[in-house]
Each structure stands twice: as C-alpha cells, then as structure tokens.
Amino acid sequence: VENAINSKDHTTLVAAVKAAGLVETLQSAGPFTVFAPTNKAFDKLPAGTVETLVKPENKGTLTGILTYHVVPGRIDSKE
C-alpha cells in the first residue's frame, strides 16, 4: 500500500483501494503480491467505469475486482 501511495502512476488504484476499504487488509501481515494496474491501465476501461465502481453501492463489486489482483506470498518476475 505504501508503495502505491507514493507512486504517481497508481493514484487511481489507491483511490479504488480506499473506496473498497482494503487499506487495512493490505497492510496486514503478509506477504502479498499485488498485480497493481497503473493509471494508464485504468484509462483503457470504458468511460465512467472507475467512477461507477468507486460509488459506495458498488463496494462489493470493486472489492472483488481488486482482490482478484492480490495473491498470498511473494512472487517475483521469474515466477
């Protein structure tokens, strides 16, 4: 989470993680590997997708999408 917060290329991801209420979860004991989409990746979604997903009524859907990008353990590029 700290790495993403400090990255200018992951501001949309950080906003989505906050909207989903996953900050504390991702800061818990790990390790976790996060396949973190960049802002450019989010920009390729259809217009309005991100804005719709971060609405409180879509928290469950957003959480599901974000947790799909997280796997337990430490995975490097060789794996």
C-alpha positions in Angstrom: 0.0 0.0 0.0 2.8 2.4 0.9 4.5 1.9 -2.5 1.3 2.5 -4.3 0.5 5.7 -2.3 4.0 7.0 -3.2 3.6 6.3 -6.9 2.2 8.9 -9.2 1.3 6.1 -11.6 -1.0 4.4 -9.2 -3.3 7.2 -8.0 -6.4 5.5 -9.4 -5.6 2.2 -7.8 -5.0 3.9 -4.4 -8.4 5.7 -4.7 -10.1 2.4 -5.5 -8.4 0.5 -2.6 -9.5 3.3 -0.3 -13.1 3.2 -1.7 -13.2 -0.6 -1.2 -12.0 -0.3 2.4 -9.0 -2.5 1.7 -6.1 -0.4 3.0 -6.0 -2.1 6.4 -6.3 -5.5 4.8 -3.4 -4.9 2.5 -1.3 -3.5 5.4 -1.9 -6.7 7.5 0.6 -9.4 7.9 1.7 -10.8 4.5 3.4 -11.2 2.4 1.2 -10.4 -0.5 1.9 -9.8 -4.2 -0.3 -7.2 -5.8 -0.6 -7.1 -9.6 -1.1 -3.3 -9.5 -2.7 -1.8 -12.6 -1.4 1.7 -13.4 -3.4 4.8 -14.2 -2.9 4.1 -17.9 -4.5 0.6 -17.5 -7.5 2.2 -15.8 -7.7 4.8 -18.5 -8.3 2.0 -21.1 -11.6 1.0 -19.4 -14.8 2.3 -20.9 -15.6 5.9 -19.8 -17.3 6.0 -16.4 -16.3 2.6 -15.3 -14.0 3.7 -12.5 -16.4 6.4 -11.4 -19.2 3.8 -11.1 -17.1 1.3 -9.3 -16.0 3.6 -6.5 -19.5 4.5 -5.6 -20.5 3.1 -2.2 -23.3 1.0 -3.6 -20.7 -0.9 -5.8 -18.2 -1.6 -3.0 -18.7 -5.4 -3.2 -18.0 -5.5 -6.9 -15.0 -3.2 -6.5 -13.6 -5.3 -3.7 -14.0 -8.4 -5.8 -12.1 -6.9 -8.7 -9.3 -5.6 -6.5 -8.8 -8.7 -4.5 -8.5 -10.6 -7.8 -5.2 -8.7 -8.2 -3.8 -9.9 -4.9 -2.2 -13.3 -4.2 -0.7 -14.6 -1.0 3.0 -14.9 -0.9 5.9 -13.2 -2.6 6.0 -13.7 -6.3 8.8 -12.2 -8.4 9.0 -11.8 -12.2 10.8 -15.1 -12.6 7.8 -16.9 -11.3 
